[in-house]
Amino acid sequence: MSRFLAFPESPDPRRLAILLVNLGTPDAPDSRSVRRYLAEFLWDPRIVEQPRWLWWLVLNGVILRIRPARSARAYAKVWTADGSPLEVQTRSLASRLQATFGEGVTIRHAMRYGSPSIANTLEELGRAGMQRLLVVPLFPQYSATTTASVLDAVGVAFRRWRRTPELRFVSDYHGESRHIEALARSVERHWQEHGRGERLLLSFHGIPERYIRNGDPYREQCEATTAQLRRRLGMAEHELLLSFQSRLGREPWLQPYTDQTLAGLPALGVRSLDVMCPGFAVDCLETLEEIAMEGRETFLEAGGEAFRYIPCLNDNDDQVASIEALIRRHCQGWPESGLPAGAGASPRA
């Protein structure tokens, strides 16, 4: 029996597949599910760059004994009747894009950690006759901790394939003009409906400073997104702020830290604040619980009076149009794309 997977030729004309990949989520908001998810997530050497033997002792001896119960309580606060917000919104985004492209292209979603897994989803696409594949990690800003980890997982999955598809990969889309426009329109709609705060804070997920020193472009791309959005909204530098959330461990992470920023703004006279998380394509635990709940509490307890969270783009029309344009640009020249090479590109800002 061959150790490689081989798929029969399929009469299905949809030979182009688009795989949207998000980070992942537990299957349920309980300690067992969260522990299983965290064990996979935190063992990835892209996430924690430490000697494996030392990290194994810390992870299994401390973190996986303490954190699952605490994280499960946090997940329970944001869980919906349909499941994890991240899974629900990612699935909906894929569904809306499938409707946009129609039958000529197959669009699926997968998670880097948890389910649906990248390997299982790719096997499903292979059995359906996939010959060309575009992978779209739903991380606007590139980091080795996210985007490169997705590429790792795709490569591992294809190690088992006899014949791999033609492959393209989106590294980032932090500077795409349609993406910046989608973010700006989201802010403007929020202001129209709820009023405008004295400041707008953009909170991105943090990574250790050491990763930046070693060549990760993440901070640079977060700053570029911030600068482009500031220009598009016509805001002064002091009106639109940047911070980083979700640090883990004792070593320095990217600063300024979001929690410290929220605690410190009222002392500077800021009483009303809008907060947005443009590093996340869809809402998840880190946006809904850490920012919209805990962040709000931090700001109000420090003396703030009005805290308004601006949701992620999720599956709204502007996000669908932005990702559609991104996909079409990266698929130029492939017969299923409907675009000749060099046409229909989504320009960068």
C-alpha positions as CSV (number, residue, x, y, z in Angstrom):
1,M,0.0,0.0,0.0
2,S,1.4,3.4,-1.0
3,R,2.3,5.9,1.7
4,F,1.1,8.7,-0.7
5,L,-2.4,9.9,-1.3
6,A,-3.6,9.8,-4.9
7,F,-6.9,11.1,-6.2
8,P,-8.8,10.0,-9.3
9,E,-9.5,12.4,-12.1
10,S,-12.8,14.2,-11.4
11,P,-15.3,15.4,-14.1
12,D,-16.0,18.4,-11.9
13,P,-14.9,21.5,-13.9
14,R,-14.1,23.4,-10.7
15,R,-10.4,22.7,-10.6
16,L,-9.5,25.9,-8.8
17,A,-9.9,26.0,-5.0
18,I,-9.5,28.9,-2.6
19,L,-8.6,28.0,1.0
20,L,-9.3,30.7,3.6
21,V,-7.3,29.9,6.7
22,N,-7.9,31.4,10.2
23,L,-6.1,30.7,13.5
24,G,-8.5,28.2,15.1
25,T,-10.8,27.7,18.0
26,P,-11.7,25.0,20.5
27,D,-14.6,22.7,19.6
28,A,-16.5,23.7,22.7
29,P,-16.0,26.2,25.6
30,D,-15.0,23.5,28.1
31,S,-11.6,22.7,29.8
32,R,-11.0,19.5,27.9
33,S,-11.6,21.1,24.4
34,V,-9.6,24.2,25.3
35,R,-6.7,22.1,26.6
36,R,-6.6,20.0,23.4
37,Y,-6.7,23.2,21.3
38,L,-4.0,25.0,23.4
39,A,-1.7,21.9,23.3
40,E,-1.7,22.1,19.5
41,F,-1.5,25.8,19.3
42,L,1.2,26.4,21.9
43,W,3.4,23.5,20.7
44,D,3.9,25.1,17.3
45,P,7.5,26.2,17.2
46,R,6.4,29.2,15.2
47,I,4.4,30.4,18.1
48,V,6.9,29.9,20.9
49,E,10.6,30.0,19.8
50,Q,12.1,28.2,22.8
51,P,14.2,25.0,23.1
52,R,11.7,22.2,22.7
53,W,12.7,20.3,25.8
54,L,12.4,23.4,28.0
55,W,9.1,24.5,26.5
56,W,7.6,21.0,26.8
57,L,8.2,21.1,30.5
58,V,6.7,24.6,30.9
59,L,3.7,23.8,28.6
60,N,2.8,20.4,30.1
61,G,3.9,21.1,33.6
62,V,2.4,24.5,34.1
63,I,0.4,26.1,31.3
64,L,-1.8,23.2,30.3
65,R,-2.6,22.5,34.0
66,I,-3.7,26.1,34.7
67,R,-4.8,27.9,31.6
68,P,-7.5,25.6,30.0
69,A,-10.1,26.2,32.8
70,R,-9.5,30.0,32.8
71,S,-9.7,30.2,29.0
72,A,-12.8,28.0,28.9
73,R,-14.6,30.5,31.1
74,A,-13.5,33.3,28.7
75,Y,-14.7,31.3,25.7
76,A,-18.1,30.7,27.4
77,K,-18.7,34.5,27.6
78,V,-18.5,34.9,23.8
79,W,-19.8,31.4,22.6
80,T,-22.9,31.6,20.4
81,A,-25.7,29.1,19.7
82,D,-23.9,28.3,16.4
83,G,-20.5,27.8,18.1
84,S,-17.3,29.8,18.3
85,P,-17.6,33.4,16.8
86,L,-14.4,32.9,14.9
87,E,-15.6,29.6,13.3
88,V,-19.1,31.1,12.6
89,Q,-17.8,34.3,11.0
90,T,-15.0,32.5,9.0
91,R,-17.5,30.0,7.7
92,S,-19.9,32.7,6.7
93,L,-17.2,34.7,5.0
94,A,-16.3,31.6,2.9
95,S,-19.9,31.0,2.1
96,R,-20.5,34.6,0.9
97,L,-17.4,34.4,-1.2
98,Q,-18.5,31.1,-2.7
99,A,-21.8,32.8,-3.7
100,T,-19.8,35.7,-5.3
101,F,-17.6,33.4,-7.4
102,G,-20.3,30.9,-8.3
103,E,-19.7,27.3,-9.5
104,G,-16.4,27.9,-11.3
105,V,-14.4,28.1,-8.1
106,T,-14.5,26.1,-4.9
107,I,-14.0,28.1,-1.7
108,R,-13.5,26.4,1.6
109,H,-12.2,27.5,5.0
110,A,-9.9,25.7,7.5
111,M,-8.2,26.4,10.8
112,R,-4.5,26.3,11.5
113,Y,-5.3,24.7,14.8
114,G,-8.4,22.7,15.6
115,S,-11.1,21.9,13.0
116,P,-11.8,21.9,10.2
117,S,-8.1,21.2,9.8
118,I,-6.0,22.2,6.9
119,A,-5.0,18.7,6.0
120,N,-8.5,17.3,6.1
121,T,-9.9,20.2,4.0
122,L,-7.2,19.9,1.4
123,E,-7.9,16.1,1.1
124,E,-11.5,16.9,0.6
125,L,-10.6,19.4,-2.2
126,G,-8.2,16.8,-3.7
127,R,-10.9,14.2,-3.9
128,A,-13.1,16.8,-5.7
129,G,-10.5,17.2,-8.4
130,M,-8.5,20.3,-7.3
131,Q,-5.6,21.1,-9.6
132,R,-4.9,24.7,-8.6
133,L,-4.9,26.2,-5.1
134,L,-4.7,29.7,-3.7
135,V,-4.2,29.8,0.1
136,V,-5.5,33.0,1.8
137,P,-4.4,33.2,5.4
138,L,-6.9,35.7,7.0
139,F,-4.1,37.7,8.7
140,P,-3.8,41.1,7.1
141,Q,-0.3,41.7,8.5
142,Y,2.4,39.0,7.9
143,S,4.0,37.3,10.9
144,A,6.0,34.0,11.1
145,T,3.7,33.2,14.0
146,T,0.6,33.2,11.8
147,T,1.1,33.3,8.0
148,A,4.3,31.3,7.9
149,S,2.7,28.7,10.2
150,V,-0.1,28.2,7.8
151,L,2.4,27.6,5.0
152,D,4.1,25.1,7.2
153,A,0.9,23.2,7.7
154,V,0.1,23.2,4.0
155,G,3.5,21.8,3.2
156,V,3.1,19.1,5.8
157,A,-0.2,18.1,4.4
158,F,1.2,17.9,0.9
159,R,4.0,15.6,2.0
160,R,1.4,12.8,1.8
161,W,0.2,13.6,-1.7
162,R,1.3,11.8,-4.8
163,R,0.5,14.8,-7.0
164,T,0.3,18.2,-5.5
165,P,-1.7,21.0,-7.1
166,E,-0.3,24.2,-8.5
167,L,0.0,26.5,-5.5
168,R,-0.1,30.2,-4.8
169,F,-0.1,31.8,-1.4
170,V,-1.1,35.3,-0.1
171,S,1.5,36.5,2.3
172,D,-0.4,39.6,3.5
173,Y,-2.9,42.2,2.5
174,H,-2.2,45.0,5.0
175,G,-1.7,47.6,2.4
176,E,-4.4,46.7,-0.1
177,S,-6.4,49.9,-0.9
178,R,-9.8,48.0,-0.8
179,H,-8.9,46.6,2.6
180,I,-8.0,50.0,4.0
181,E,-11.2,51.4,2.5
182,A,-13.2,48.6,4.2
183,L,-11.7,49.4,7.6
184,A,-12.4,53.2,7.1
185,R,-16.0,52.6,6.1
186,S,-16.5,50.4,9.1
187,V,-15.2,53.2,11.4
188,E,-17.3,55.8,9.6
189,R,-20.5,53.8,9.9
190,H,-19.8,53.3,13.6
191,W,-19.3,57.0,14.1
192,Q,-22.6,57.7,12.3
193,E,-24.5,55.3,14.4
194,H,-22.9,55.7,17.8
195,G,-21.0,59.0,17.8
196,R,-17.3,59.7,17.7
197,G,-14.9,59.2,20.6
198,E,-12.1,61.5,21.4
199,R,-9.6,58.9,20.3
200,L,-9.5,55.8,18.1
201,L,-7.3,53.0,19.4
202,L,-6.1,50.3,17.0
203,S,-5.2,47.2,19.0
204,F,-3.2,44.5,17.2
205,H,-2.2,41.1,18.6
206,G,1.3,41.3,20.0
207,I,4.3,39.1,19.5
208,P,7.7,39.1,21.4
209,E,10.0,42.0,20.5
210,R,12.7,39.4,19.9
211,Y,10.8,38.1,16.8
212,I,11.0,41.6,15.3
213,R,14.7,41.9,16.0
214,N,15.1,38.5,14.2
215,G,13.4,39.8,11.0
216,D,9.6,39.5,11.4
217,P,8.0,42.4,9.5
218,Y,4.8,42.4,11.6
219,R,5.3,45.6,13.5
220,E,6.2,47.5,10.4
221,Q,3.0,46.3,8.6
222,C,0.8,47.1,11.6
223,E,2.3,50.6,11.6
224,A,1.7,50.9,7.8
225,T,-2.0,49.9,8.2
226,T,-2.3,52.4,11.0
227,A,-0.8,55.2,8.9
228,Q,-2.9,54.5,5.9
229,L,-6.1,54.3,7.9
230,R,-5.2,57.6,9.6
231,R,-4.7,59.3,6.3
232,R,-7.9,57.9,4.9
233,L,-9.9,59.0,7.9
234,G,-8.2,62.4,8.0
235,M,-7.2,62.0,11.6
236,A,-4.3,63.7,13.4
237,E,-1.5,61.5,14.8
238,H,-2.7,62.0,18.4
239,E,-6.3,61.1,17.5
240,L,-5.5,57.6,16.2
241,L,-3.3,55.4,18.4
242,L,-1.6,52.0,18.1
243,S,-1.2,49.3,20.7
244,F,-0.6,45.6,21.1
245,Q,-2.6,43.1,23.1
246,S,-2.5,39.5,24.3
247,R,1.0,39.1,25.6
248,L,2.1,35.8,27.2
249,G,5.1,35.2,29.5
250,R,7.6,37.5,31.0
251,E,9.8,38.6,28.0
252,P,9.1,42.0,26.4
253,W,6.4,42.0,23.7
254,L,5.6,44.7,21.2
255,Q,4.6,48.0,23.0
256,P,2.7,50.0,23.9
257,Y,0.6,47.4,25.6
258,T,-3.2,47.7,25.0
259,D,-4.1,47.1,28.7
260,Q,-1.7,49.7,29.9
261,T,-2.9,52.2,27.2
262,L,-6.5,51.7,28.2
263,A,-5.6,52.2,31.9
264,G,-3.6,55.3,31.2
265,L,-5.7,57.3,28.7
266,P,-8.2,58.7,31.3
267,A,-5.4,60.2,33.2
268,L,-4.5,62.1,30.0
269,G,-8.0,63.6,29.8
270,V,-9.5,61.1,27.4
271,R,-13.0,60.3,28.5
272,S,-14.5,58.7,25.3
273,L,-12.7,56.0,23.3
274,D,-13.4,54.0,20.2
275,V,-11.4,50.7,19.8
276,M,-10.8,48.6,16.7
277,C,-8.8,45.4,16.1
278,P,-7.7,45.6,12.4
279,G,-5.3,42.7,12.8
280,F,-8.2,40.3,13.1
281,A,-10.3,39.5,10.0
282,V,-13.3,38.3,12.1
283,D,-14.3,38.7,15.7
284,C,-13.0,36.1,18.2
285,L,-12.1,35.6,21.8
286,E,-9.3,38.2,21.7
287,T,-11.6,40.9,20.3
288,L,-14.9,40.1,22.0
289,E,-13.7,39.1,25.5
290,E,-10.3,40.7,25.9
291,I,-11.1,44.0,24.3
292,A,-14.9,44.6,24.2
293,M,-15.4,43.2,27.7
294,E,-12.1,43.3,29.7
295,G,-10.8,46.3,27.9
296,R,-14.0,48.2,28.4
297,E,-13.8,47.5,32.2
298,T,-10.2,48.6,32.4
299,F,-10.9,51.9,30.6
300,L,-14.0,52.7,32.7
301,E,-12.4,51.7,36.0
302,A,-9.5,54.1,35.2
303,G,-11.9,57.0,34.8
304,G,-13.1,56.8,31.2
305,E,-16.8,57.5,30.5
306,A,-17.6,56.0,27.1
307,F,-15.9,52.9,25.5
308,R,-17.1,51.8,22.1
309,Y,-15.8,48.7,20.4
310,I,-15.9,48.7,16.6
311,P,-16.5,45.1,15.4
312,C,-14.1,43.4,12.9
313,L,-15.1,43.3,9.3
314,N,-16.4,39.8,9.6
315,D,-18.6,38.9,6.6
316,N,-19.8,42.4,5.8
317,D,-20.1,43.5,2.2
318,D,-16.9,45.5,2.2
319,Q,-14.8,42.6,3.5
320,V,-16.3,40.3,0.9
321,A,-15.5,42.7,-1.9
322,S,-12.0,43.3,-0.5
323,I,-11.2,39.6,-0.3
324,E,-12.8,38.9,-3.6
325,A,-10.5,41.5,-5.3
326,L,-7.5,40.0,-3.5
327,I,-8.3,36.5,-4.7
328,R,-8.9,37.7,-8.3
329,R,-5.6,39.5,-8.4
330,H,-3.7,36.5,-7.1
331,C,-5.4,34.1,-9.5
332,Q,-4.6,36.1,-12.7
333,G,-3.6,33.9,-15.5
334,W,-5.4,30.8,-14.2
335,P,-8.3,29.8,-16.5
336,E,-10.9,29.6,-13.8
337,S,-10.2,33.2,-12.6
338,G,-12.0,34.8,-15.5
339,L,-9.2,37.4,-15.6
340,P,-6.4,37.6,-18.2
341,A,-2.9,38.1,-16.8
342,G,-2.4,41.7,-15.8
343,A,-6.1,42.6,-15.6
344,G,-8.4,43.4,-12.7
345,A,-5.8,43.9,-10.1
346,S,-6.7,45.4,-6.7
347,P,-4.2,48.3,-6.4
348,R,-2.2,48.8,-3.2
349,A,-2.6,52.0,-1.3
